[in-house]
């Protein structure tokens, strides 16, 4: 026998022993591999889940029970913002106990289960976390989207979608950030959110030169009508896609919120538009201001607001998963404000840590945040 043949025979022998293949008669000189018998330790599915959670969970958490389931040329002044969100000084405090309903109470929970995958549609898989950033002129951009604790535990896909894109060149360069959230408990919700971001991105990209010019020259009326038209078309395409998929149009939809940021350093106008739930905030002098504009009376209520980026300001666009604790939990708002009060914008990892992983008991939705720091 050659040396190569002997080596291959040894490999075959190893595999037979590992998987218990063959018998003594089939493999002379080698006995069959016997089953060692049942282990003394319990090995149910619940035991394996509990062991996994103990391994990846944060210290001190209990295991949930098993479930049965520019200044001279700015736009006209926008409406005055509402009163600052009340803040209270707070320390780190004790770690909250696990929430009810079998879901960990904090978005800092590590992923447990992956979403189910379709072998024929692997391009539709959504990663647990996405992170992006950029710097142009006087603005620094940070963006992050992360699956919430509830979806991580249940093995559901992240329903938040995030798009960051740069269109145009020179003075006409325009940065678009789009955030979309699909409906809860609806099959294909993450696809609807992805489609909404992709379609509004394509529409803005094809109109970027005109949009950049309208922003720079302060043509508010043209911006409102143009962006509302692009938003309406996006929702129309979502309804058409629902029919193609055999879904109800009211189910295949998403909240959609966008920021348009000119890269021209002489233009500090920041434009928000969109429809649906979420939040728009400004951090100024250590206090949060809610800038959410009123919605127009339409089938898909449209929201628009133009802001001037004053040096030292931080603008925050976010999905409902972050807007809700920011509006409802003063301690959470204070901690986030403290994290962002440094003169310099945070790096990508600190930004992710403070926005997506800062704990708020009872708030376990997906979180998507876009921060714009003005130098």
C-alpha positions as CSV (number, residue, x, y, z in Angstrom):
1,X,0.0,0.0,0.0
2,X,1.3,3.5,-0.8
3,X,1.8,6.1,1.9
4,X,-1.1,8.1,0.5
5,X,-3.4,5.1,0.7
6,X,-2.3,4.3,4.2
7,X,-3.1,7.9,5.3
8,X,-6.5,7.8,3.6
9,X,-7.3,4.5,5.4
10,X,-6.4,6.1,8.8
11,X,-8.8,9.0,8.0
12,X,-11.6,6.6,7.1
13,X,-11.0,4.7,10.3
14,X,-11.3,7.9,12.3
15,X,-14.6,8.9,10.7
16,X,-16.0,5.4,11.3
17,X,-15.1,5.6,15.0
18,X,-16.5,9.2,15.3
19,X,-19.9,8.4,13.8
20,X,-20.2,4.8,14.9
21,X,-20.2,3.4,11.3
22,X,-19.5,-0.3,10.6
23,X,-19.2,-3.4,12.8
24,X,-16.4,-5.6,13.8
25,X,-17.2,-7.9,10.9
26,X,-17.2,-5.0,8.4
27,X,-13.9,-3.6,9.7
28,X,-11.6,-6.5,10.7
29,X,-9.4,-5.7,13.7
30,X,-11.7,-2.8,14.8
31,X,-14.7,-3.2,17.1
32,X,-17.9,-1.3,16.6
33,X,-18.4,1.9,18.5
34,X,-21.0,1.4,21.1
35,X,-23.4,4.1,22.4
36,X,-22.3,5.1,25.9
37,X,-26.0,5.2,27.0
38,X,-28.1,8.0,28.4
39,X,-26.4,10.7,30.3
40,X,-27.3,11.4,34.0
41,X,-27.7,15.1,33.3
42,X,-31.0,16.5,32.0
43,X,-30.8,17.4,28.3
44,X,-34.2,18.8,27.4
45,X,-34.6,21.8,25.0
46,X,-35.4,24.1,27.9
47,X,-32.2,23.0,29.6
48,X,-30.2,23.8,26.5
49,X,-31.8,27.3,26.2
50,X,-31.2,28.0,29.8
51,X,-27.5,26.9,29.5
52,X,-27.1,29.2,26.4
53,X,-28.7,32.2,28.2
54,X,-26.5,31.7,31.2
55,X,-23.5,31.7,28.8
56,X,-24.3,34.8,26.8
57,X,-26.4,36.8,29.3
58,X,-25.2,39.6,31.4
59,X,-24.2,38.8,35.0
60,X,-27.1,38.9,37.4
61,X,-29.9,38.2,34.9
62,X,-32.4,35.5,35.6
63,X,-33.4,33.0,32.9
64,X,-36.9,33.7,31.7
65,X,-39.4,30.8,31.8
66,X,-40.0,28.7,28.7
67,X,-42.7,30.0,26.5
68,X,-45.5,28.3,24.9
69,X,-45.0,30.9,21.8
70,X,-26.2,78.2,5.7
71,X,-27.2,81.3,7.8
72,X,-27.8,83.9,5.1
73,X,-29.7,81.7,2.9
74,X,-31.6,79.4,5.2
75,X,-35.2,78.3,4.9
76,X,-38.0,80.2,6.7
77,X,-37.9,79.6,10.4
78,X,-39.7,76.4,11.4
79,X,-42.3,76.2,14.2
80,X,-40.8,76.7,17.7
81,X,-39.9,73.4,19.3
82,X,-41.7,72.1,22.2
83,X,-40.4,72.5,25.7
84,X,-37.3,70.5,26.5
85,X,-37.8,67.0,27.8
86,X,-37.4,67.1,31.6
87,X,-34.2,65.4,32.7
88,X,-33.0,64.1,36.0
89,X,-29.5,63.4,37.1
90,X,-29.1,59.7,37.6
91,X,-26.4,57.1,38.4
92,X,-26.0,53.7,36.9
93,X,-28.4,52.2,39.4
94,X,-29.1,48.5,40.0
95,X,-29.7,46.1,37.1
96,X,-33.4,45.6,36.5
97,X,-34.9,42.1,36.8
98,X,-35.9,40.1,33.8
99,X,-39.1,41.3,32.2
100,X,-42.3,39.3,32.1
101,X,-43.6,37.4,29.0
102,X,-40.3,35.5,28.7
103,X,-38.4,38.4,27.1
104,X,-35.2,39.9,28.6
105,X,-35.8,43.4,29.9
106,X,-32.9,45.1,28.3
107,X,-31.8,45.9,24.7
108,X,-28.2,45.0,25.9
109,X,-29.2,41.4,25.8
110,X,-26.9,39.4,23.5
111,X,-28.5,37.6,20.5
112,X,-29.9,34.2,21.3
113,X,-31.7,32.9,18.2
114,X,-31.2,33.6,14.5
115,X,-34.2,34.3,12.3
116,X,-35.4,31.4,10.1
117,X,-33.8,31.4,6.7
118,X,-35.3,30.5,3.3
119,X,-32.7,28.7,1.1
120,X,-34.2,30.3,-2.0
121,X,-34.1,33.9,-0.6
122,X,-30.9,34.3,1.4
123,X,-30.5,37.8,0.0
124,X,-33.5,38.8,2.3
125,X,-31.7,37.9,5.5
126,X,-31.2,40.9,7.8
127,X,-28.1,41.2,10.0
128,X,-28.6,41.7,13.8
129,X,-26.7,45.0,13.8
130,X,-25.6,47.6,11.2
131,X,-23.3,50.6,11.8
132,X,-22.3,53.5,9.6
133,X,-20.8,57.0,9.7
134,X,-19.3,59.8,7.7
135,X,-18.0,63.4,8.0
136,X,-18.6,66.2,5.5
137,X,-17.9,69.9,6.1
138,X,-19.3,70.9,9.5
139,X,-21.3,67.8,10.1
140,X,-20.4,64.4,11.5
141,X,-22.8,61.5,10.9
142,X,-23.3,58.4,13.0
143,X,-26.0,55.8,12.3
144,X,-26.8,52.4,13.9
145,X,-29.6,49.9,13.7
146,X,-29.9,46.9,16.1
147,X,-32.4,44.1,16.7
148,X,-34.3,44.6,19.9
149,X,-34.2,42.1,22.8
150,X,-37.6,40.8,22.0
151,X,-36.7,39.9,18.5
152,X,-33.3,38.5,19.5
153,X,-34.9,36.1,22.0
154,X,-37.6,34.9,19.7
155,X,-35.4,34.5,16.6
156,X,-37.3,37.2,14.6
157,X,-35.8,39.4,12.0
158,X,-35.0,43.0,12.7
159,X,-38.0,45.1,11.4
160,X,-36.0,48.3,11.4
161,X,-34.2,49.1,8.1
162,X,-31.4,51.7,7.7
163,X,-30.1,53.3,4.5
164,X,-27.2,55.8,4.3
165,X,-26.3,57.1,0.8
166,X,-24.4,59.9,-0.9
167,X,-25.7,61.3,-4.2
168,X,-24.3,64.0,-6.5
169,X,-20.9,65.7,-6.6
170,X,-19.4,69.0,-5.6
171,X,-21.9,71.6,-4.2
172,X,-24.7,69.3,-5.2
173,X,-23.6,66.5,-3.0
174,X,-26.5,65.3,-0.9
175,X,-26.5,62.8,1.9
176,X,-29.7,60.8,2.6
177,X,-30.3,58.8,5.7
178,X,-33.6,56.8,5.7
179,X,-35.0,54.8,8.6
180,X,-38.0,52.5,8.2
181,X,-39.9,50.2,10.5
182,X,-42.2,47.4,9.5
183,X,-45.4,46.5,11.3
184,X,-45.2,44.1,14.3
185,X,-46.4,40.6,14.1
186,X,-46.7,40.8,10.3
187,X,-44.9,38.3,8.0
188,X,-42.5,40.1,5.7
189,X,-42.4,43.3,7.8
190,X,-38.6,43.5,7.5
191,X,-38.9,43.3,3.7
192,X,-41.4,46.2,3.6
193,X,-39.0,48.3,5.6
194,X,-36.2,47.5,3.3
195,X,-38.3,48.2,0.2
196,X,-39.4,51.6,1.7
197,X,-35.7,52.7,2.2
198,X,-34.6,51.4,-1.2
199,X,-37.4,53.1,-3.1
200,X,-37.2,56.5,-1.3
201,X,-33.4,56.3,-1.8
202,X,-33.7,55.7,-5.5
203,X,-36.2,58.6,-5.9
204,X,-34.0,61.0,-4.0
205,X,-30.9,59.9,-5.9
206,X,-32.6,60.6,-9.2
207,X,-33.7,64.1,-8.0
208,X,-30.6,65.0,-5.9
209,X,-29.4,67.9,-8.0
210,X,-32.7,69.7,-7.8
211,X,-33.2,68.9,-4.2
212,X,-29.7,70.1,-3.2
213,X,-30.4,73.4,-5.1
214,X,-33.8,73.9,-3.4
215,X,-32.2,73.3,0.0
216,X,-29.3,75.7,-0.7
217,X,-31.5,78.5,-2.0
218,X,-34.3,78.0,0.6
219,X,-37.2,77.0,-1.7
220,X,-39.3,75.6,1.1
221,X,-42.5,75.2,-1.0
222,X,-40.7,73.3,-3.7
223,X,-39.1,71.0,-1.1
224,X,-42.3,70.2,0.7
225,X,-44.3,69.4,-2.5
226,X,-41.4,67.5,-4.1
227,X,-40.6,65.4,-1.1
228,X,-44.2,64.7,-0.4
229,X,-44.6,63.5,-3.9
230,X,-41.6,61.2,-3.6
231,X,-43.0,59.8,-0.3
232,X,-46.4,59.2,-1.7
233,X,-44.9,57.3,-4.7
234,X,-42.9,55.1,-2.2
235,X,-46.1,54.1,-0.4
236,X,-47.8,53.5,-3.6
237,X,-45.1,51.1,-4.6
238,X,-45.4,49.3,-1.3
239,X,-49.2,48.8,-1.9
240,X,-48.5,47.4,-5.4
241,X,-45.8,45.1,-4.0
242,X,-48.3,43.9,-1.4
243,X,-50.7,42.8,-4.1
244,X,-47.9,41.0,-6.0
245,X,-47.1,39.1,-2.8
246,X,-50.7,38.3,-2.1
247,X,-50.6,40.4,1.1
248,X,-53.0,43.0,2.4
249,X,-51.8,46.5,1.5
250,X,-52.3,47.7,5.0
251,X,-49.9,45.1,6.3
252,X,-47.1,45.5,3.7
253,X,-46.1,49.0,4.9
254,X,-43.6,50.8,7.1
255,X,-43.0,54.0,9.0
256,X,-40.5,56.0,7.0
257,X,-38.3,58.9,8.2
258,X,-35.5,60.6,6.3
259,X,-32.9,63.3,6.7
260,X,-31.4,65.2,3.8
261,X,-27.9,66.6,4.6
262,X,-26.1,68.9,2.1
263,X,-22.4,68.2,2.0
264,X,-21.8,71.9,1.0
265,X,-20.0,73.4,4.1
266,X,-21.7,76.8,3.3
267,X,-25.2,75.2,3.7
268,X,-26.2,74.1,7.2
269,X,-29.8,73.4,6.5
270,X,-31.0,70.0,7.6
271,X,-34.2,68.7,6.1
272,X,-36.4,66.0,7.7
273,X,-39.4,64.3,6.0
274,X,-41.4,61.2,6.2
275,X,-44.5,59.4,7.6
276,X,-45.2,57.2,10.5
277,X,-43.9,56.6,14.1
278,X,-40.5,57.6,15.3
279,X,-38.8,60.7,16.7
280,X,-36.9,63.8,15.8
281,X,-34.9,65.5,18.6
282,X,-32.2,68.1,19.1
283,X,-29.7,68.1,21.9
284,X,-28.8,71.7,22.7
285,X,-27.0,72.9,25.9
286,X,-27.4,69.5,27.5
287,X,-31.2,69.3,27.1
288,X,-33.3,67.4,24.6
289,X,-35.9,69.3,22.5
290,X,-38.7,67.4,20.7
291,X,-38.8,68.7,17.1
292,X,-41.5,66.3,15.8
293,X,-43.5,68.3,13.2
294,X,-47.3,68.0,12.9
295,X,-48.6,65.6,10.3
296,X,-50.7,66.7,7.3
297,X,-54.2,65.1,7.0
298,X,-53.5,62.5,4.3
299,X,-53.9,58.7,4.0
300,X,-50.2,58.5,4.7
301,X,-49.6,61.6,7.0
302,X,-46.6,63.5,5.8
303,X,-44.2,65.3,8.1
304,X,-41.6,67.9,7.1
305,X,-39.2,70.1,9.0
306,X,-36.2,72.2,8.1
307,X,-33.6,73.0,10.7
308,X,-30.4,75.1,10.8
309,X,-27.4,73.3,12.1
310,X,-26.1,75.5,14.9
311,X,-22.5,74.7,16.0
312,X,-22.7,72.5,19.1
313,X,-26.1,71.1,18.3
314,X,-26.8,67.4,17.9
315,X,-29.7,66.3,15.7
316,X,-31.2,62.8,16.4
317,X,-33.5,60.9,14.0
318,X,-34.7,57.6,15.3
319,X,-37.2,54.8,15.1
320,X,-40.0,54.3,17.7
321,X,-37.8,51.8,19.6
322,X,-35.5,54.7,20.7
323,X,-38.0,57.6,20.6
324,X,-40.3,56.0,23.1
325,X,-37.8,55.6,26.0
326,X,-36.4,59.0,25.2
327,X,-39.9,60.6,25.5
328,X,-41.1,58.4,28.4
329,X,-38.1,57.8,30.6
330,X,-36.4,61.0,32.0
331,X,-33.5,58.9,33.5
332,X,-32.8,57.4,30.1
333,X,-32.9,60.8,28.4
334,X,-30.5,62.2,30.9
335,X,-28.1,59.4,30.5
336,X,-28.1,59.7,26.8
337,X,-27.6,63.4,27.0
338,X,-24.7,63.0,29.3
339,X,-23.1,60.5,27.0
340,X,-23.4,62.9,24.1
341,X,-22.3,66.1,25.9
342,X,-18.6,65.7,25.0
343,X,-17.3,68.4,22.7
344,X,-16.3,65.7,20.1
345,X,-18.7,63.3,18.4
346,X,-18.5,59.7,19.5
347,X,-16.8,57.1,17.5
348,X,-18.8,54.4,15.8
349,X,-18.6,51.8,18.6
350,X,-19.4,54.3,21.5
351,X,-22.3,55.6,19.4
352,X,-23.7,52.1,19.1
353,X,-23.2,51.4,22.8
354,X,-25.1,54.5,23.9
355,X,-28.0,54.4,21.4
356,X,-28.7,50.8,20.8
357,X,-27.5,49.2,24.0
358,X,-28.3,51.8,26.7
359,X,-30.9,50.0,28.9
360,X,-34.5,51.1,29.5
361,X,-36.7,48.6,31.3
362,X,-39.7,47.4,29.3
363,X,-38.5,48.9,26.0
364,X,-37.3,45.9,23.9
365,X,-38.1,47.0,20.3
366,X,-35.6,47.4,17.5
367,X,-33.6,50.6,17.8
368,X,-32.3,52.7,14.9
369,X,-30.6,56.0,15.5
370,X,-29.1,58.7,13.3
371,X,-27.0,61.4,15.0
372,X,-25.7,64.5,13.3
373,X,-23.1,66.5,15.2
374,X,-22.6,70.1,14.1
375,X,-19.0,71.6,14.6
